[in-house]
Amino acid sequence: MPAAVAFDFNGTLSDDEPLLARVYAELFAELGRPLSETEYFEQLAGHTDEEMLVRWFGRSDPGVIDARVDRYCQLAADGHTVAAETREAVAFAAGHVPVAVVSAALRRELDAVLGGSGLRQHLSLVVSQDDVRRGKPDPECYLLAADRLGVEAAELLVFEDTDVGVAAAKAAGCRVAALTRTVGSARLEAADELVDRIDVATVERLLCS
């Protein structure tokens, strides 16, 4: 049985990647270099805002990142992107082991949606981009989560939805279940297991079997 569970947030706990794709597309178009949904999912999904801006514009800009987070919070802070079955799965996991969110997102957007969805009460730890120097696919975030939870990284069951996130968790030595809805199964072959949903049955099987 894993000693703790860590969930990625965007696209994993929160089914918000289409919403994020729209926000980035609108903002990047305003900045003079349009971004298609296909380009977002193929080239940018899973990375930090800073890395996305460097990849797309050649440099980062804190003002642009703030604007992106503002737009996201306006659309998602009520928590509607977190499905009822996902909320139940997190509550189930928290009844058995410590649960963390480990995300490339910034703390203020995580706080907004975790509060709006009611997930915060079930969490022992949140690791955001604010807490690390290097974003996914670097393993720093998962190594930090394991350390703060007081477990070995190999004892951490991770749920991710992008190849970038899977790479980070595997490099840390974690066991990884990859949710296929964001980038599809072909890009997630490095995961230990593929899943098509996060619900109580899935979490119970991976935690208790």
C-alpha positions in Angstrom: 0.0 0.0 0.0 1.4 3.4 -0.9 2.3 5.6 2.1 0.8 8.8 0.5 -0.9 10.0 -2.7 0.0 13.0 -4.8 -2.3 14.5 -7.4 -1.3 16.8 -10.2 -3.9 19.5 -10.5 -4.5 21.0 -13.9 -6.0 18.4 -16.1 -5.9 15.7 -13.4 -7.9 16.8 -10.4 -9.3 19.7 -12.3 -10.7 19.0 -15.8 -9.6 22.4 -16.9 -7.0 21.9 -19.7 -9.5 23.0 -22.4 -10.3 26.1 -20.3 -6.5 26.8 -20.0 -6.0 26.3 -23.7 -8.6 28.9 -24.4 -7.1 31.4 -21.9 -3.6 31.0 -23.3 -4.9 31.2 -26.9 -6.7 34.5 -26.2 -3.9 36.0 -24.3 -1.2 35.0 -26.7 -3.2 36.3 -29.7 -3.4 39.6 -27.9 0.4 39.5 -27.6 0.8 39.0 -31.3 1.6 35.4 -31.7 -1.6 33.2 -31.8 -1.7 29.8 -30.3 -3.9 27.0 -31.5 -5.4 24.4 -29.2 -3.4 21.7 -31.0 -0.2 23.7 -30.4 -1.0 24.1 -26.8 -1.5 20.4 -26.1 1.4 19.3 -28.3 4.0 21.8 -27.1 3.0 23.6 -23.9 0.6 21.6 -21.7 2.2 20.5 -18.4 4.9 23.2 -18.3 5.1 26.2 -16.0 3.9 29.6 -17.3 7.5 30.8 -17.4 8.6 27.9 -19.6 5.5 28.3 -21.9 6.4 32.0 -22.5 10.0 31.2 -23.1 9.0 28.5 -25.6 6.5 30.7 -27.4 7.9 34.2 -27.2 11.6 33.7 -26.3 11.3 35.3 -22.8 9.1 35.3 -19.8 7.1 38.2 -18.4 5.6 38.3 -14.9 2.9 40.7 -16.0 1.7 38.3 -18.6 1.7 35.5 -16.1 -0.4 37.6 -13.6 -2.9 38.4 -16.4 -3.2 34.7 -17.3 -3.8 33.7 -13.6 -6.4 36.4 -13.2 -8.3 35.2 -16.2 -8.1 31.6 -15.1 -9.3 32.4 -11.6 -12.3 34.4 -12.9 -13.4 31.3 -14.9 -12.5 28.5 -12.5 -12.5 29.7 -8.9 -16.0 28.4 -8.2 -14.5 24.8 -8.4 -16.8 23.6 -11.2 -13.9 22.0 -13.1 -13.5 19.4 -10.3 -16.0 16.6 -10.9 -18.0 15.2 -8.1 -16.5 11.7 -8.6 -13.0 13.2 -8.3 -13.9 15.0 -5.1 -15.1 11.7 -3.7 -11.9 10.0 -4.7 -9.7 12.6 -3.0 -11.8 12.3 0.2 -11.5 8.5 0.0 -7.7 8.6 -0.4 -7.4 11.1 2.5 -9.3 8.6 4.7 -6.4 6.1 4.2 -3.1 8.1 3.6 -1.9 11.7 3.5 -2.8 13.4 0.2 -0.9 16.1 -1.6 -1.4 18.3 -4.7 1.8 18.8 -6.6 1.3 21.2 -9.5 3.2 23.4 -11.9 0.5 26.0 -11.2 1.0 29.1 -9.0 -0.2 29.0 -5.4 -2.9 31.7 -5.8 -4.8 29.8 -8.6 -4.5 26.5 -6.7 -5.8 28.1 -3.5 -8.8 29.6 -5.5 -9.9 26.3 -7.0 -9.1 24.1 -4.1 -11.2 26.3 -1.9 -14.0 26.6 -4.4 -14.2 22.8 -5.0 -13.9 21.9 -1.3 -10.8 19.8 -1.8 -8.6 21.8 0.5 -10.0 20.2 3.6 -8.7 16.8 2.5 -5.1 17.8 1.7 -2.1 17.4 3.9 0.2 19.3 1.6 0.1 21.6 -1.5 3.3 22.0 -3.6 3.0 24.7 -6.2 5.4 26.4 -8.6 6.1 28.9 -5.9 7.8 26.2 -3.8 10.4 25.0 -6.3 13.2 26.4 -8.5 12.7 24.0 -11.4 9.3 23.0 -12.9 8.2 19.7 -14.3 9.7 17.6 -15.9 12.4 18.2 -13.2 11.6 15.8 -10.2 12.2 18.6 -7.6 8.4 19.0 -6.9 7.8 15.3 -6.2 11.0 14.9 -4.1 9.9 17.9 -2.1 6.4 16.5 -1.6 7.8 13.2 -0.4 10.2 14.9 2.0 7.5 17.1 3.5 5.1 14.2 3.8 7.7 12.1 5.5 7.7 9.2 3.1 10.1 7.8 0.5 9.5 8.9 -3.0 9.0 5.2 -4.0 6.1 5.0 -1.5 4.3 7.9 -3.2 1.5 7.1 -5.6 1.2 9.9 -8.2 -1.7 10.8 -10.5 -0.6 12.8 -13.6 -2.1 13.7 -17.0 0.8 14.8 -19.2 4.1 13.3 -20.3 5.9 16.2 -18.6 4.3 15.4 -15.3 4.9 11.7 -15.7 8.6 12.3 -16.4 8.9 14.4 -13.2 7.3 11.8 -11.0 9.2 8.9 -12.5 12.5 10.7 -12.2 11.7 11.1 -8.5 11.2 7.4 -8.2 7.4 7.5 -7.7 4.7 5.0 -8.9 2.6 6.8 -11.5 -0.9 6.4 -12.7 -1.5 8.5 -15.8 -4.9 9.9 -16.7 -5.3 9.7 -20.5 -7.8 12.5 -21.2 -5.4 15.4 -21.8 -2.7 14.1 -24.2 -3.8 10.5 -24.9 -2.2 7.2 -24.0 0.6 7.2 -26.5 2.5 10.0 -24.8 2.1 8.4 -21.4 3.9 5.1 -21.9 6.4 5.9 -19.2 3.7 5.7 -16.5 3.2 2.5 -14.5 -0.5 2.4 -15.3 -3.0 4.3 -17.5 -6.4 5.2 -16.2 -9.4 6.9 -17.9 -10.9 8.5 -14.8 -10.2 9.4 -11.1 -13.0 8.0 -9.0 -13.3 6.0 -5.8 -13.0 2.7 -7.5 -9.8 3.6 -9.3 -8.2 5.1 -6.2 -9.3 2.2 -4.0 -7.8 -0.3 -6.4 -4.5 1.4 -6.6 -4.3 2.1 -2.9 -5.6 -1.1 -1.4 -4.9 -3.9 -3.8 
